[in-house]
Amino acid sequence: MVEILDVIKARDPGEFEFHQAVQEVVESVTPVLDRNPHYRRAAVLERITEPER
């Protein structure tokens, strides 16, 4: 899941609170994603980490 954090940091530099929030969400949902690979294939994590503008 480190790669998603790298993508977020590159896409939204300077948004440190958002980076922290994404990291916390990634840490909490990783067990669910590990048990349900179809969520990874559906790019759920990428979708929920798109910031509201």
Stockholm file with secondary structure:
# STOCKHOLM 1.0

chainA/1-53         MVEILDVIKARDPGEFEFHQAVQEVVESVTPVLDRNPHYRRAAVLERITEPER
#=GR chainA/1-53 SS CHHHHHHHHHHSTTCHHHHHHHHHHHHHHHHHHHHCHHHHHTTHHHHHTSCCC
#=GC SS_cons        CHHHHHHHHHHSTTCHHHHHHHHHHHHHHHHHHHHCHHHHHTTHHHHHTSCCC
//
